[in-house]
Amino acid sequence: MSLYPRQIDERFKHPRNAGRIDDPSCGGRGAALECGCAVGISLRIDAEGKIEAGGFWSNGCGYMIAAADSVVSLMLGKRPADLGFLRTENAAKAAAAEIGCEFPADRRHCIDAGLAAAKAALEDHRQTVVNEFKGEAALICTCFGIDEETITGLAASESGITLDDVAKRTNAGSGCGSCRMLIQEILDNAV
């Protein structure tokens, strides 16, 4: 008799994406202070910008392992720009649906730790792309190639422009979301 629901137990015993991957492009970690457990996710992004491989490690329970495995599965084959849903409440629902089982409320932190690791991995990727960028202006949104000049120009052309306005007009900030804080800072400084 298992401690976990059937779908969680199956994913715990037979995860699809457990372990470290060869030649990762980026990685991130998340933790759940409720239980003291952590999860790490590493990704390899190909020349076309798609996530071609991913893996995770965790010292957590079956729920955390199932959640991390599910989050990696949701990312495989996608571009960082396609992963904006990771910033929303729907991310936890998508992870649970991918497993085929709802998580109890007292285990929500298990999914949150996996999502935090995924977001940290995407931020790590963004930082790598920014560091490799060879343009005149600072690259802000790596998902859509939007630079600081473009965002500053929008902010100067209209008072009261919001982060959502920038996303609607340029797509910046609507992909993986790791640049949203920078965009907001540019907008705040333009006032």
N, C-alpha and C positions, 0 to 999 in steps of 0.2 A: 504494500500500500504506500503510495507516494504522499508526500506533504503538499504537493502542488496539483493544480488542475491538470488534466491530461495534456493539453496543448503546451502548457508551460513545462511540464515534466519532459515531454518529448524534445522540446527545444533545448532544455537544460542538458539532457543526456546526449543529444545529437545536434549541437550547434553547427550551422553551415559556414560561419565566418570566424570561428575561434582561432586564435593564434596570430602571430606576427606575420606580416607579408614581406616578401623580398622587395628591396629597393623602393621603400615608401617615399612619396612626394611630400607628405605632411602627416601630422598627428596631433592629437589633443587628448586631454584628460578631463574627467568629471568625477565628482564625488558626492556621496550622500552622507551628510552629517548625522542623519537619523540613525544610521547603522554603522558608520565608520568605514564603509566600503567604497571602492573606487573602480573606475572603468577607464580604459584607454582605447582609442580608435586610431588606426593608421590607414591612410588611403594612398593609392597610387593613381595619379591622373595622367592620362596618355597625351600624346601630341595634339590630339583633336580636342582636348579639354574635357574629356569624359572620365569619370571615375571607373577605372578598369578593374581594380582590385581593392579589397578592404578587409581588415581584420580587427579583432578586438581582444583584449585581455581584461580580466576582472577577478577580484578576490571576493566578489559578492555571492549572494544566494542565487537560487534558480530563477527567481523573478528578474534579478539584475542581469544575469547571463542571457536569458531569453530576450529581454528588452534590448541589450546591446547588439545581439545577433540580428534582431529585427531592424534596428536603426541602420546597421551596416547594409542589410539587404535592401532597404528603401533607397539607399544612396547609389548602389551599384548601377552602372550604365547611364547615370545622369551627369549633367554638367553642374558645377556649383550654382550657376544662374537658375537652375531648375529646382533648387532646394530651399526656396524662400519659405515653404510651408514649415520648415523646421523651427521657425521663429513664432509660430502660432500655436494656439491651443489644439489645433487639429493634428499637430505632430504626434502627440501622445495617443490620440485616437487612431492615427495611421499605423503607429507601431503596434498597438494592441490588435488592430484589424489584420495586420500582416501575420501575426501569430495565430489569430483566430480565437482570441480569448480576452475578455475584459480583465483589467488589473484591479484588484481591490484598492480602495482609497488609501489604505495604510501602506500600500506598496507603490504609490505614484512616484515616490522618490527614486525608485529603481529605473523607471523610464526617464525621469528628469536627468539622472546622472548620465545615461547613455546619450541623451540629446545634448547635454552640455559638452560631452566629449566630442560629439560630431561637430558642433558649432566651433569648438576650439580647434579642431582639425581644419575646418574651412578657413578660420582666421589665420592659421599657420600657413595655409596655401596662399591666401591673399597677401600676406606679408612677403612671401617668397616672390610672388609675381610683381609686387610693388618694388622690391629690391632689384629685380632684373629689368624693370621698365627703363627705357632710354628715351624719354620724351622731354619736351621743354617744360611742361607743367607737371606737377605731382599727380600721379595716377591715384584716384580715390576709389573708384568702383572697378574692381578687376573683372567682375562678371560681364560687364557691358563696356569696358574700356573708357569710362568717363573720367576726365581729368578735373583738377581743381579749378582751372580757368572756366570751364563750362558751368560748374556749379556757382562759382563766384559771379559769373555773368548773369545767370538767372536771378541770383539774390539781388544784384544791383539793378536789374531791370524792373523789379516789382517789389514793393514793400509788403511785408507780411507773408512772404512765401514760406511754405511749410515743407517738411521732409516728404510728406505725401505728394505735394505738388511737384517736387523734384523727381520723385519716383514716376509719377504719371507722365512727365514731359521727357525724361531722359532714360528711364528704367533704373537709374542709379539707386541703389538701396533696396530694389525689389527682388534681387536674386538671393544669394546666400545670407545677406543682411549684415555681414561683418563690417561694412563701411558706414552703416547708418549713424554711428556715433560721430564719425569724422564729418559726415555731411551736416549733421546738426550743429557741430562746432563751427563749421564754415558759415552756416546760416546765422548763428548767434553772433559771430564776429562781424557780419555784414550790417548789422543793425546800427 
